[in-house]
Amino acid sequence: MRISQPDLTANNLSPAMSFTFAVWRAAWLAQCDYDVSDAYTDERGQVISDAADDALLAIFRVPCKTAGDFLVKGYANLLWHTHHTFTREARSEGTGSWFDVNLLQIDSDSTVTDTYYRSFYHDLDLTDLGACLLALGRVDFDAAAWISRAEVIGMSVTLMIKPNGHRGLAFGMIDSDDERLQREQARLQRILATDHRKRWAEVTDFIAVNRPDLICQQGQSAQAVPA
């Protein structure tokens, strides 16, 4: 009998993990936002941090029913271990992310541990679920979040509309040699290449309705259509 292998490219979470991840995501963002708040106090910060820790432990306690459940557990643990890339320097540049793993923080006293974490990160990055987690902080694709992240790293996105109404997407390459941003650009491209037709349609539809500044009518002008 042939045993089917788990599909690590599919965003296949169990309902329990989907719910628990959503709770943790909200708690994680609350902690991250408060940590850089001008109103920060140690007392309030500890309360928010404890809530985020509790939400993380809840993820670890969910029994894995799918391959996606396992990946979410590993991602949450790795992010907790390394923290995010929204560092002071990245904040000043406007390119940080609360959800991307800070590879520079993988520096323990154990070569085995560090090698495992880096290996898991790269494996995670090559799955669709992992890419969505790292790029968007989500367990599924979202056109608005994808466009927002592309703009943050300097990757231009333009909806090209031909005179016959045919629509296409054009992308600009980022102007940076930063390895982190280069990884993010490649990740965003892989995300859009997965389930290509559906995701391109979602992005073009979102821009057409919500972002007229990203639309270029070909055959009329090289300028974006005004809002």
C-alpha positions as CSV (number, residue, x, y, z in Angstrom):
1,M,0.0,0.0,0.0
2,R,1.3,3.4,-1.0
3,I,1.4,5.9,1.9
4,S,0.6,9.5,0.8
5,Q,3.1,12.1,1.9
6,P,2.0,15.4,3.6
7,D,1.8,18.4,1.2
8,L,4.1,21.0,2.7
9,T,3.2,23.5,0.0
10,A,-0.5,23.7,1.0
11,N,-1.8,26.0,3.7
12,N,-3.6,23.2,5.4
13,L,-4.3,24.0,9.1
14,S,-6.7,22.3,11.4
15,P,-9.5,24.5,12.8
16,A,-8.0,24.4,16.3
17,M,-4.6,25.7,15.0
18,S,-6.2,28.3,12.8
19,F,-8.1,29.7,15.8
20,T,-5.1,29.5,18.2
21,F,-2.8,31.1,15.7
22,A,-5.2,34.0,15.2
23,V,-5.2,34.6,19.0
24,W,-1.4,34.4,19.2
25,R,-1.0,36.8,16.2
26,A,-3.1,39.4,17.9
27,A,-1.2,39.0,21.1
28,W,2.2,39.1,19.4
29,L,1.3,42.3,17.5
30,A,0.0,43.9,20.7
31,Q,3.3,43.1,22.4
32,C,5.4,44.3,19.5
33,D,3.5,47.6,19.1
34,Y,3.6,48.3,22.8
35,D,7.4,47.6,23.1
36,V,8.0,50.5,20.8
37,S,5.3,52.7,22.2
38,D,6.1,56.1,23.8
39,A,3.7,55.2,26.5
40,Y,5.6,52.1,27.5
41,T,5.8,51.1,31.2
42,D,7.4,48.0,32.7
43,E,4.2,47.1,34.5
44,R,1.9,47.3,31.5
45,G,4.6,45.8,29.3
46,Q,4.9,42.7,31.5
47,V,1.1,42.1,31.3
48,I,1.1,42.3,27.5
49,S,4.2,40.1,27.3
50,D,2.6,37.5,29.6
51,A,-0.5,37.4,27.4
52,A,1.7,36.8,24.3
53,D,3.6,34.0,26.0
54,D,0.4,32.4,27.0
55,A,-0.9,32.5,23.5
56,L,2.4,31.0,22.2
57,L,2.2,28.2,24.7
58,A,-1.4,27.6,23.5
59,I,0.0,27.0,20.0
60,F,2.4,24.5,21.3
61,R,-0.4,22.6,23.1
62,V,-2.5,22.2,20.0
63,P,-2.2,18.6,18.8
64,C,-0.8,18.5,15.2
65,K,-3.5,17.2,12.8
66,T,-1.9,18.4,9.6
67,A,1.6,19.3,8.2
68,G,0.6,22.9,8.4
69,D,0.0,22.7,12.1
70,F,3.5,21.4,12.5
71,L,4.9,24.3,10.5
72,V,3.0,26.9,12.4
73,K,4.4,25.5,15.7
74,G,7.9,25.6,14.4
75,Y,7.5,29.1,13.0
76,A,6.1,30.5,16.2
77,N,8.9,28.9,18.2
78,L,11.6,30.3,15.8
79,L,10.1,33.8,15.8
80,W,10.0,33.7,19.7
81,H,13.7,32.5,19.7
82,T,15.1,35.1,17.3
83,H,12.5,37.9,17.5
84,H,11.5,39.9,14.4
85,T,13.4,42.1,11.9
86,F,11.6,45.3,13.0
87,T,14.8,46.4,14.7
88,R,15.7,50.0,15.5
89,E,17.7,50.3,12.3
90,A,15.0,48.7,10.2
91,R,12.4,51.0,11.8
92,S,14.4,54.1,10.8
93,E,14.6,52.7,7.3
94,G,10.9,51.7,7.3
95,T,11.7,48.1,6.1
96,G,11.3,46.0,9.2
97,S,8.7,43.3,9.8
98,W,7.1,42.0,13.0
99,F,6.8,38.5,11.3
100,D,10.0,37.8,9.5
101,V,12.7,35.9,11.5
102,N,15.8,37.8,12.4
103,L,18.5,35.4,11.3
104,L,21.2,37.6,12.9
105,Q,19.8,36.5,16.3
106,I,20.5,32.8,15.7
107,D,23.6,32.8,17.8
108,S,23.5,30.4,20.7
109,D,26.2,28.5,22.4
110,S,25.3,25.4,20.4
111,T,26.4,24.9,16.8
112,V,23.8,22.1,16.5
113,T,21.0,24.3,17.7
114,D,21.9,27.2,15.4
115,T,22.3,24.9,12.4
116,Y,18.9,23.4,13.1
117,Y,17.2,26.8,13.3
118,R,18.8,28.1,10.1
119,S,17.8,24.9,8.3
120,F,14.3,25.1,9.5
121,Y,14.0,28.7,8.5
122,H,15.1,28.0,4.9
123,D,12.8,24.9,4.7
124,L,9.9,27.0,6.1
125,D,10.6,29.8,3.6
126,L,10.3,27.4,0.7
127,T,6.8,26.3,1.6
128,D,3.8,28.4,0.7
129,L,2.5,28.4,4.2
130,G,5.9,29.3,5.6
131,A,6.3,32.1,3.1
132,C,2.9,33.6,3.9
133,L,3.8,33.4,7.6
134,L,7.2,35.1,7.2
135,A,6.1,37.7,4.6
136,L,2.5,38.5,5.7
137,G,2.2,37.1,9.2
138,R,-0.8,35.1,7.9
139,V,-1.6,31.4,7.2
140,D,-3.2,32.3,3.9
141,F,-2.7,34.7,1.0
142,D,-4.0,38.2,1.2
143,A,-3.7,40.6,-1.7
144,A,-3.7,43.8,0.4
145,A,-1.1,42.5,2.8
146,W,1.1,41.3,-0.2
147,I,1.0,44.7,-1.9
148,S,1.7,46.4,1.4
149,R,4.8,44.3,2.1
150,A,6.0,44.8,-1.5
151,E,5.8,48.5,-1.1
152,V,7.6,48.4,2.3
153,I,10.6,46.8,0.8
154,G,10.6,49.0,-2.3
155,M,9.3,46.5,-4.7
156,S,7.0,48.5,-7.1
157,V,3.8,46.9,-8.3
158,T,1.8,48.4,-11.2
159,L,-1.5,47.2,-12.8
160,M,-1.1,47.7,-16.6
161,I,-4.4,48.0,-18.5
162,K,-4.3,47.8,-22.3
163,P,-6.7,49.6,-24.5
164,N,-8.6,46.3,-25.1
165,G,-9.1,46.0,-21.3
166,H,-6.5,43.2,-20.8
167,R,-4.8,43.6,-17.4
168,G,-1.3,42.6,-16.4
169,L,1.0,43.2,-13.5
170,A,4.4,44.8,-13.7
171,F,7.0,44.6,-10.9
172,G,10.1,46.7,-10.2
173,M,13.2,45.2,-8.5
174,I,14.2,46.6,-5.2
175,D,17.2,49.0,-5.1
176,S,19.1,47.3,-2.3
177,D,21.9,44.8,-1.7
178,D,20.5,44.0,1.8
179,E,20.3,40.2,1.9
180,R,17.2,40.3,4.1
181,L,15.3,42.5,1.6
182,Q,16.6,40.4,-1.3
183,R,15.1,37.3,0.5
184,E,11.9,39.1,1.0
185,Q,11.6,40.1,-2.6
186,A,12.2,36.5,-3.7
187,R,9.7,35.3,-1.2
188,L,7.0,37.6,-2.4
189,Q,7.6,36.5,-5.9
190,R,7.3,32.8,-4.9
191,I,4.0,33.6,-3.1
192,L,2.5,35.1,-6.1
193,A,3.7,32.3,-8.4
194,T,1.9,29.8,-6.2
195,D,-1.7,29.2,-7.4
196,H,-0.7,31.8,-10.0
197,R,-3.9,32.6,-11.8
198,K,-6.0,33.0,-8.7
199,R,-3.5,35.2,-6.8
200,W,-2.8,37.4,-9.8
201,A,-6.5,37.9,-10.2
202,E,-6.8,38.8,-6.5
203,V,-4.0,41.3,-6.7
204,T,-5.2,42.9,-9.9
205,D,-8.8,43.1,-8.6
206,F,-7.7,44.7,-5.4
207,I,-5.6,47.3,-7.2
208,A,-8.4,48.0,-9.6
209,V,-10.8,48.8,-6.8
210,N,-8.6,50.2,-4.1
211,R,-5.4,51.5,-5.5
212,P,-5.8,53.7,-8.5
213,D,-2.4,55.2,-7.9
214,L,-0.9,51.8,-8.9
215,I,-2.8,51.7,-12.3
216,C,-1.2,52.6,-15.6
217,Q,-3.5,52.8,-18.7
218,Q,-1.3,51.7,-21.6
219,G,-1.7,53.6,-24.9
220,Q,-2.8,56.7,-23.1
221,S,0.0,57.9,-20.7
222,A,2.8,56.5,-18.7
223,Q,1.3,58.3,-15.7
224,A,-0.7,56.4,-13.1
225,V,-4.4,57.1,-13.2
226,P,-5.2,59.8,-10.6
227,A,-7.4,58.9,-7.6
